[in-house]
Amino acid sequence: MKSIIFMGTPKFAAPILTRLIEDPNYEVVAVVTQPDRRTGRKHQMTQSPVKQVAVHNHIPVFQPEKISGSEEMQTLINLQADLIVTAAFGQFLPMKLINSVKIAAVNVHASLLPKYRGGAPVHYAIMNGDEETGVTLIYMVKKMDAGEMLAQSKIKIEPTDDVGSMFEKLSILGRNLLIKTLPKLIAGEITSVAQDESQVTFAPNIKPEEEEVDFTKSARLVDAKVRALRPFPVSYIILNGVRTKLWEVSLLPQTTELKPGQVVEKTKHKLLVATGDHGVVSLDRVQPAGKPQMEITDYLNGSQEAFYEGEQVIKL
């Protein structure tokens, strides 16, 4: 039985941890996750999904704000574990910790490396209109997501996928790939492959100013942006001067000569808007500031604003 220190935080990592705990070939001796955070409107202190799994299974949990130089790091080094497995942990690991394990420190990264190194690879894959993404297992090194690759698995991005659904799919894909790969790694049967540095792209965490949807883009990329930021952090538009979260749009087959952000058609049940490629999208589900999300019919019925064909309703 090989001992494992597992490091991860969000829902993506939880099924991977659960599978390792269930496997009789491994013993998860410690779990490291981000500190509890206040979340939601009531700002309740909330445990990460990974911590919840660890607590349920009576595994010691460590939550340093910063692992480098912490007392917790020395405790982890002293465990002399066989493996470190990380999945969306959210912190860089010091080489002293990486080098303390007997076999290897492995990261489960949610992209087809060397594409999309960084903290938001799933968001960028959807936002850029990619047709596929996947999971890559890599050795951990000091440079972000730059380690040699051990294994990789691909999956199609469906037109209806958003970041929430893709995280669920990629979590299972990563879990299965890890369980398939670890025995070969432990037995020394894997030859790792260096990443092609000329093909590297980055996917940094989404900044607040990047959450706004740009209607000068094509209709396809407007839709992709909305799905890429749903259910978190959620995209927004300035609709008739009000910051409004945009939860869902639909692509329509028609074209228009109107300018991006102008009203193509408005009825009691729909609001169609022009995009930068002469395309048209339907705004289907929105959330004005300070209000719950709602279907466009409810928004239009409750709005005090009148919408006219050709009116510039979305601020560019």
N, C-alpha and C positions, 0 to 999 in steps of 0.2 A: 504494500500500500504506500503510495507516494503522498507526501504532505504538500498542501497548497495554501499559499496566502492569496486570497482573492480580493481584488480592488475594483470597485465600481460604485455607481450611484443611482442612475435612473432605471425606469422600467425595462429598458433595453437590456440591462445587465442582469436583472433578477432571474429570468428563466435559465440563464447560463449558470449562475450560482446554484440554483436549485438542482440542476442536472448533475453538477459536480458533487453536490452533497449526497445525492441518491446513488452515485456510482460507487460500488464497493472497492474499486481500484484506487480511490483517492480519499484523503482525509483533509477537509478544509479546516485548518488549525487557527485561522484568523481571518477576519473580514475588515477591510479598511474602506470607509466611505466618507462622504462629505458630512460636515456637522449638520445637525438638525436645523431646519430653517422655518421661519414664519411664512405661511402661505395662505392664499385665499383672502376674501374680504374681511374675515374675522381675525386674520393674522395669527392663526393657531400654529403652535410649534409642531412641525411635522417631520417624521422620520423618513429617510429615503427608502424607496422600494427595496434596495439591497439590504439596508439595515433591518427592515421588517422580516425579510427571509432569514437573516442571520439570527435575530432574536428568537424567532419561531423555532429554530433548530438548535438553540442554545450554544451558538458559536461566539467566541469573544469578538467584540466589535471595537475598532479604534477609529476615532474621528478627529484627527488633528486638522486645525484650520490650514496649516501648511506642514506637510510631512517632512520637508528638508530641515534637518537640525533638531527635530522634535524628540522628546523622550519616547514617544510611540515608535519612532523609526528604530531606535536602538533596541527596543523590545522585540520588534519584528526581525531585526538582524539576528538577535540571539536565538530565535526559533530555529535557525538553520534549516529552513524549509527546502524541499526539493524543487518546488516551482512557485513562481508568481504568475498569476493570470489576472490581467486587467481588462476591463470592458467599460468604456465611457466613465473613467474614474474622475477626470477633470483636473488632475494635477500632474506635473512632471515628477518623475521618480529620480532621486539621486543615484548616481552610479554605484555608490557604496552599498545601497540597498539592492540594486539590480544584481550586483556581483556577489551578494551574500548567499544566493540560492545555489543548490548543488547541481541542478540540471539547466534550467533556463527561466527567463522572465519573458512571458508571451503576452502580446496585446491582440484583442479581438477588435478590429477596426472596421467600421461600417462604410467601406467604400472599396472600389476596385483600384487599390494603390498601384502606381504612384499618383493616381488621380484623387484629388480632394483630401489632402492631408489637413488636419485641423479639427476643430470642435463641432462643425456643422455640416458634415459631408452629406447627410441625407437631405437636408434642406437644399443644398446647392444642386444635388443631382436632379431633384424635381424642378427646382426653379429654372435651371438651364434647359429644361426640356429633354433630358437624357432618356433614352429608351430602356436602359438597364442600369443596375447598380449591383452591389454585392457586398461580400465580407472578405477581408484579408487577414490572415494570421501572420504576425510579424514578431521577430525578436525585438525586445525593447532596447533602445539606445538613448543616448543623451539628447539627440536631435529629434524633434517632434515627428512621430509617425514615419521615421526614415529607416527603420530596421529592415534587415533582409527578410524576404517573404518565405513563409513556410507552406502556405496553402491558400487557395482562393476559390470562392464559389459565387456564381452570378445568379441574378434574379431579374425578371422583367418588371419595369415600372408600368403599371396599368394606367390608362387615362383617368381613372377615378381615384387613384391612390393619392393620399396626402401624407404628410410627414408622420402622422400618427399610425396609419395603417402600414407604412413602410417600416417603421421602427419595430412593429410587431412581427412582420415577416422576416426582417433581417436578424432579429433576436433569435428566432428559431433556426434560421440558416446558420448563424454564427455558433449557436449551441451545438448543432449537429456536426458542423465542420470541426469544432474544437474537440469533441469527443472522438471523432474519427481520426484526428491528427495526433493527439497527445500520445497514444501508445507507440506510434511510429517515431515520434520525437524522442521519447524516453528510451526506445531501443536503438537510437542512433541511425535510423533508416531514412532520414530525410536530408536531402541536400538543399539548403536554403538558396534563394536567388536574390541577388542585389536588385534594388529598384533602379529603373532607368531615370536618372536625374533630369534628362532632357524632356521627359514627359510629366514632370511633377506639376501639379496645380494645387491650389490651397482653398480651403473652405473654413475661414475664420468664423467665430461666433457672430451671429447676426446682430448688428448694431440697431438701436432704436430708429435712427434716421433711414435705415434700409428697409424698414417695414412698410413704407408707402408704396402703393402700386402705381407704376408708371404706364399711363394709358397711351403714350406715344409708342409703346412696344406693340408687337403683334397680338392679336386676340389670343393666340395659343400661349404666348408667354405671360399675358395677363392672367389667364386661367392657371398657368403653372405657378406663378408667384403666389396666388391665393392658396393653392393646395400646398405649396412648399412651406407656408407659415401657419398651417392649420393642423392641429389645434393650438400650437404655440410657436412663436409669440403672437400670432394673428396679424394679418396685413390690415392696412387702413387706407382710406381715401379722404379727401376733403370734399364732402358732398354738400353743395349749396352752402359752403362756408363753415360747415360743421365737421369736425373730425369724426369719422364713422368707420368702425371696423367692418371689414369686408370678409365674410365667412364663406361665401359660395357664389360662383358665377357659372353661367352656361355659355358654351360656344354656339353660335348660330351660323347657318350656312350662307346667310345673305351678306351683301357688301353695301357700302355707303360711300358717298363723296363728302360726308360731313367730317369735321375735324375731330381729332382725338378728344374724348371727354364730353362731346356734345350729345344731346338726347336724339336718338334715332326714332324712338317711338315710346309713348307712354299711354298706358291704359290703367284701369283700376287694379289690374293684377300683374302688370309687368312694367319694367323700366329698362329700355334697351339703350346702350351707349356705344359710341364709335371708338375704335382703336386705331393705332398708328398705321396698320397695314390695310386700311379701308374695311377692316373687319368689324363685327358687331358682337358684343357680349350682353347677356342678360344678367342684371344684378339680382340675385335670387335670395340671399340671406345677408342681412346687415345688422349692425349694432351701433346706433348713435351713442355718443358720449353720455355716460350716466344712465343708460337704459339697457335692458336685456336684449340679447340677440333676437331677431324676428324675421319672419318671411317678408318678402318685398310687398306682398299684398297688405299686410298689417302696417308696414312702414308707410305706404302710400295713403292708406286710409286715415292714419293718424297724423300725417304731416300737414303743417300749415302752409307749406310751400306749394306753388303751382309749377309744374314742369312742362315746358313747351319744346316742341320739335326744333332742333337746331340750337337750343339753349346750352351754354357751356356750364354744366352742372358740376363737373369734376375739375378742381383746380390742378393745373399741371405745373 
